[in-house]
Amino acid sequence: MIKKYVILGGGTAGWMTAAAFARFLGSESVQIVLIESDAIGTVGVGEATIPHIRAFNDMLGIEESDFMQAVNATYKLGIRFSGWGSSNSDYYHPFGDHGFPIKGVGFHHYWLGAKNAGADIAPFDSFSMANVLAREKKFTYPSSDPDDVLSTFSYAYHIDATAYAKFLRSYTEGRVTRIEGEVVSVAKNTETGSIASLTLASGECIEGDLFIDCSGFRSRLLGQELDIKFQSWKKWLPCDSALAVPTEGNLLKQPYTHSSAKKAGWCWKIPLQHRIGNGHVFSSDFTSREDALDELKNNLSGEMKKDPITIRFEAGVREKTWEKNCIAVGLACGFLEPLESTSIYLIEVAILKILELLPKDSKNCLLEEKEFNRQMENEYLKVRDFIILHYALNQRTEEFWKYCANMPLPDALQEKIDVFKATAQIVEYDAGLFMPPSWLAVYLGQGLFPVNIDSRLMPKSIQEAMALLKEMPAHLNHIVSQIDAQKQKIDGRPPVSRMSLYGVRR
């Protein structure tokens, strides 16, 4: 029986795992131990989330007001992408829908029909309530009334990830044993090859039944000890470096993450209550660190609070996430650049799947291990393809971007793009994070406008919908104009609603 869980590594992944285990697995007969070393430290720059974090916090019984105060959070309605299509393109990817189906046909077909007919039509993202709120730099909680247009969006947060880890550490106090130390050796069972114990620099030996590897890029247990190989996706995602720096300033009235395409990568800008998070993700094959730093500095708002840190990485994932009695969570499993703010989501989903599939006996769990690996591979592949989509649809002229526009794509992604080009129909993955509104935001935001649309729409159908198409943006703008400018209050409580989560089917 599993009586002792050992989590190697703190940071966001480690303490999110510890908090969930304390909430659902903790008892007098079960021990949860977390080992971390202050000397090793954590990456700690991820500050943008997607709405699933609300469900995770709710699962732990954490009040939104307590959470937001502890992590200096601000609200997030989506992501703004500047320069990702052509160099002067600008669109929003919202946590919500665009328009609504008319007579059983997707709204985007009417929009494309009007655009192809030469009508003076507003940009596609103008038909999303979340986008209009974001563009006007306002925020309100979603309505709980499904007939209200204010119920058609969701929201997430910008957070201080290091503060979130500390907050969850406090949450687990008295239920999780924290041990300070660095692992110097790992003992394995000579018969099964499973991990038996970890020995620290202090000489202390920590035995366990199930080990959770949250050791970051080092992948100390899954990668180094169990020799699970890393699959590189660099041929599709060539960025391999990032510069990150916080700046002084206040962008509280910006309820969105901002991603700006640059010469050989992209810059992020994330508003918190106490600072602005900034970074530049780039490919060292197409630019130097010095030029990348200049790009970052030119994109800053406010004075730097410290020197920029450099992070080297490679996009990819381990061939397995669960091997024997070891499960990797977070960077120990794999890495995808934070273009769509999915890093914390991938931690959340791993934790939830552990809880769903947790075996009663760590020595007899081949079925659970196989299913977990299948589901986690699926999650990483689907996020990977959606991130690749942004690069593949660019029309920029720099060498880096021309490489991305011409690189061979994964077969499943290429098929989806081809079908949309030919028919304007969205081919969904059977499972995974991103639903049709997300694909539409990128397809149409970056200028992929199919000529052929749903055959049920005749010119007369489009003409009949023209008044609606022209009036809807003004209607949404009017609703937003009645909302007080965002004050970023963190002492309230959102109404109970359907929680239209990003990528979760309603």
N, C-alpha and C positions, 0 to 999 in steps of 0.2 A: 504494500500500500504506500501511496505517496504521503509521507509525513513531514518531509522537509523540502521546501523550495529554496533554491539558491539563485539569486539574481546577480549577475556580474556586470557592474557598471551602473552609474547613477544617471544624471542628465535627464532629458525629457523621457526617453524610452524606458530607462530603469525605474524612474519614480512613477510613471504612468502604470507600468506593469505592477509595481509594488502596491499602488493604491487600489487597483482592481482586484488583486489577489487578497489584499487585506479586507476589502469589502465583501468578497464572495467566498473565499477559501479559508479565511482565518478562523481558527477555533483553538480550544485548549489542547487538542491533540495534534495540531498542525503548526509547524514553525516556518516562518518566512524570513529569509535572511537576504540582505542586500549588501554587497561589497563594492565599495568605490574608493578611489584614491584622489585626494585633492591635488596631488602632484601631477596626475595625468590630465585632469580637466576635461572639458567637453567642448564641442564645436559651438553650440549656443548662439547661433545667429538666426535661426528660423523664427520668424515673428508673424507670419501670415497663416491663417487657418481657413478651413471650409466649414460649413454648418454642422458637420458630424461631431465636432467638438462639443456642441451644445448637448447632444444626446449622450456623449460620454460623461460629461460633467453631471448631467441629470441622473445617469445610472449610478453615479457615486453619491448622489444626494447633495451635491454642491450648489449653493445658491448663486445665481448669476451676479448679484451685487458683490458678494464676498470675493468671488473669482475675479471680477473686473478690477476691484480695488487692489487686490494682491498682485496682479500681473500688469498693472498700468494699461489696461486694454482700451481699445477704441473699437467702434463698430465697423463692419466690413460688408458691403453689398455686392462685391464682385471685384473684377480685375480690369483695369484699363490698359489696353495695348496700343502703344504709339509706335508707328514706323514698322509694324510687322508685316503688312502687305507690301505696299510701296513705301518709300521713305517718308511720305507725308500722310499716310493712312492713320486713322485713329478710331478705335472701337472699344466697346465694353463687353466683357463676358460676365453676365449677371448670375446671381443665385436666383433664378426664376425664369418664367416663360416670356415669350414674345407673342403678343396678340392672343388669339384663340382660334380653334378650328371653326370654319364656317361651312355648314351643310356637310359635315363629315370630311372636309378636305383641309389639310394643314394650312395654317395661316401663311406660311412662307411661300406657298404656291401662288396665292393671290398677290403677294408683294412682288414676287418675281414676274408674274404676268403683267402687272402694271408697269414695272420697270422696263421689261422687254418691249412693251408697247410705247415707250417713250414718255410716260407720264412723269410729271414732276413730283416724285415721291420721296418722303423723308428716309434717311438711313434706317436700316433694319433695326438697329439697337434703340431707335427712338420709340419703338413699340413695346418696350419692356419697362414696367414700373420701377424695377430695381435700378435700371440704367438711368432713367430720368431723375430719380432721387440722387443717385451718385453724381450725375453731371451737375445738378444744382447744389450739390454738397449739403444735402439734408438727410435726415434719418428719422424713421418712425418704425415702431414695431409692426409686424404684419398683423392684419386683421384676423380674427377668429371666424369671421363670416365668409363662407366659401363663395358667396355671390358678390363679395366686395373685391374690386380690383386690387385693393391693398392686401389681399390674401394670396396674391400670385407670386410672391417672392419670399425668400428666406434671408438669413444673415449669419455672419460669422464674426470673428474678431481679429484684430491685430494684437499680438501679445508679446510680452517679454518672456521668451522661452525659458531662460534661466530662472526667472522669478516663478514661473509655473512649476518647474521642478522643485523649487524650495517650498512652494505652497503645498504640493502633493506630499512632500516629505513631512510637513507638519500634520497633514491629514492622516498619515499612517502612524503617527507617534503612539507608542504603546502596543502597536499591533505588528510592526515590522522591526526586526533587529538590524541596525545599520552597523557595519564593521568597516573601519577605515583601514585600507591597506592595498597593496599591489600584489597580484598573483605572480609568483615566480616559477611555479611548477604545477603540473596537473597529473594526477594519478588516475589511471584507467583500469577497469576490470580486465584481468588477463584473459578471461574466457569470452566475454561479450564485446569488449572494446568500449563499453559505456564509461562515462565519466564517474569516478568514485569520489574524488575529493580535490580541493584546491588548496595549495599551500601558499601562504602569504610571505612577504619579505620578513615579517616579524617572527616567522616560524610556526604561526598558528595554522592548523589544518582544519579546513571546513569541509565536512562531508555533506552529501545531499542525495536526494532521490531524483529530482528533476531540476535541471540547470537551465536558466534563461540567460542567453548571451546578449547583453546590452552594452558590449564593450566598444561600440562605434566601428570606425573604419578598420580597426585592428582585427576584428572578428576573432578574438583571442581563443574562444572555444570551438565554434563551428568551423572556422577557417583554418586556424593554426593547428589545433589539436586533433580535430576530426577530419581535417584535410578535404573539406567540401570546396570544390573549385568555384572560382568566380567566372561568370559569363559576361564578357564585355559587350556593351552596346555602343561603343565609341564610333563605329562606322555610321551610325544613324544620329548619334548625339555627340558631336565632336568637342563640345565645350568640356574642358578639363580643369579649369581653375576659377577661383572666385576671390574677389577682394571685398571685404566688408568693413563698414565703419559707422558708428552712430554719430549723429550731429545734433547740435542744439537746435531748438526750434519747436514749433507747434503747428501741426497740420490737422488739428482736431476736426475741422470742417471738411476733411477729405475722407469720406467713408468708403474708400476703395484702395486696393494695392495698385501701384503704377509700375508697369513694365515698359521700358523704352528700348527699342532695338538700336544697337550701336554697330560700329564697324565690323566687329568679329564676335558679337555676343549681345548681351542685353543688361540693362541696369534696372535694379528695383528700388522703390521708394515706399516705405511703410511708416505711417504715422502712429506713434504711441502717445500716451499722455505726457510722458516726461522726456521724449526724444524722438528723433526720426531715424529709422533704420534704413541704411543705404548699402547697396552692394553692386558689384559688376561681375557677372558670369561671362567667361570668355574662353576662346580656344587658343591655347599657346602655339598652335601650328599656324595661326593666321595673324597673330599680333604679339607684341612683347608685353611683359609686365609693366614696363614704364609707360607705354602708350595706353595700356588698359587703365593704369592709375590716373593718367591725365583725363581719360574719358569719364572715370568715376568722379573726379574732382569737379569736372565741368557740369556734372549732373546733381551736385550736392545743393541742399538748401540749409543754410546755417553753418556755423563753425564746427569743425571736427572735434569730438570730445576725447578722442585718442587716435593713435596711429592705426591705419588700416591693417587688418590681419589678412594673410594669404592662406587660402584653403585649396589644396590639390585633391582632385577626385577623378574617378572614372565611372561613367554611367554603366550600370549593370546589376546583376543579382547573382547570388549563390545558386548552384545547381539544385540544392535543397535548402529549405529553411529549418526543417526538423530532421535530425539524425540521431538515432538511438534515444538517449535521455537528455538531449540538448536541443533547445529551440532558440533561434535567433530572432530578435526584434529590433527594428530600426536599422541603423547603418551597418550593424553586424551582419545583416541579411543582404542589403543592397542599397543602391543610391540612384535617385533620379533628381535632376536639377529642380529647384523649387519654382518653376515657371507657373504652375497651376496650384501652388500652395498645398501639395499633397503629402509632404513629409510626415506631418503629425497624423494625418489620416491613415497612412500605411502602418504606423505604430498602433493606432486604435484598432484597425481591422485585424491585425495580428493578435492583439490581446483578446479581442472578442472571440476569435476563432479558437484560441487556446481554451478559453472558458467553455465554449460550445463542445469541443472535442476532447476535453481533458480525460485521459484514461484513469481508471482506478488503480492500475498497476503500471508503473513506469517500465517494468521489464517485459510487458506484454502489450505493446501498443502499435504494432505494425499497421493495422488498419487505420487508426487515427492519424498516425504519421503520414501515411500515403495521402489521405484526404486533405490534411492540412497543407501539405506541399502542393497538391493540385490547386487548391483554392488560392494560396498565396502567389503561386506562379501566375495564375489568371489575373489577380489584382495588379501585379507589377507589369505584366504584358499590356494590359489595357491602358494603364496610366502612361506607360512608355509610348504606345502608339499615338495617344492623344497629344502628348508633348511633341513628338516628331511631326505631327500634322502642322503645327504652327510654323516650323522651319520649312517644311516641304512646299507650303503655299505662298512663300514670299516671292516678291518680284523686284527685290533690291539688286544693285549692280556690283556691290563689293564681292571680292573673291570668296570670302567665307559664305556669304549668302548664295552665291551662284553654285557653290559646292552643294549646299543644302537643298537647293531647288532641283538639282539634277541627280542627286544620289538615288540609287535603287532603294525602294521602300520595302518594309515587311509585306508579305503577300496579302495578309488580311487587311492591312491599312490601304494598300494600293487598290484593292477591290472596292472598298468603301468609297474612296475618292472617285474612282471610275464610275460607279453606279450613280453617285450624286451628280457628276458632270453630265451624265447622259440623261438622267430622269428627274433630278432634283429630289429623289427619294433618299431617306436616311436609312442606311443599313446599320442596325444596332448589333452590338455584341450581346451574346446570350446572358452574360453577367459582367459586372464591372461597374466602375464608378460613374462614367459620363453618359448622360442620357441625351436625347435629340436636341433640347435647347442649347446644350453646350456645343455640340457639333455644328449646329446652325450658326452660333455666334462666331465661330472661327471661319467656317466656310464663307459666309457672306461678309463677315467683317474684313476678311483678307482678299475679297474681290473675286471669289469663285461663283459666278452667276450663270447657272445652267439656262440654256435657251428653251429646252423642252421641259414642260411641267406636267402635272397631273392631267390626264386626258379628259377628265370629267369637267375641266374648266374651259368653257368656250369663251370667246371674246365678250359675249353678252354677260356671262357670269362675272367676269372681271370688271366690266363696266358698272354692273349693279353694285359691286363692292367698293367702287372708287370713292364714293363719298365717305364711307367708313374709313378707308385707308388714309384719306386726307384729314379727317377730323380726329382720329384717334390720338396722334401725338399731341395735338392741342388740348385734348381732353385730359390726358395724363399730366401735361404741364400745368393745367389749371388745378388739378387735385394736389399736385406737389406745391403749388404756390400758396395753398391754404395751410400748409404745414409749417409750423414755426421752425426757424433755422435751428439746425442741430446744436444742442447744448451739451451733448455727451454726458448726460446725467447717468450716474452709476448707482443711484440709490433706489431706483424703481424696480419694477418687476414686469416682464413682458406678459401679455395676456396668453391664456391657453389657446393654442392654435393647432392647425394640422401639421405644423412644423414641416413645411415643404423643403425637405433637405436636398441639397445639391447632389443630384445623381441617385436619389432614392425614389423608387417608383411610388407614386401616390395611389 
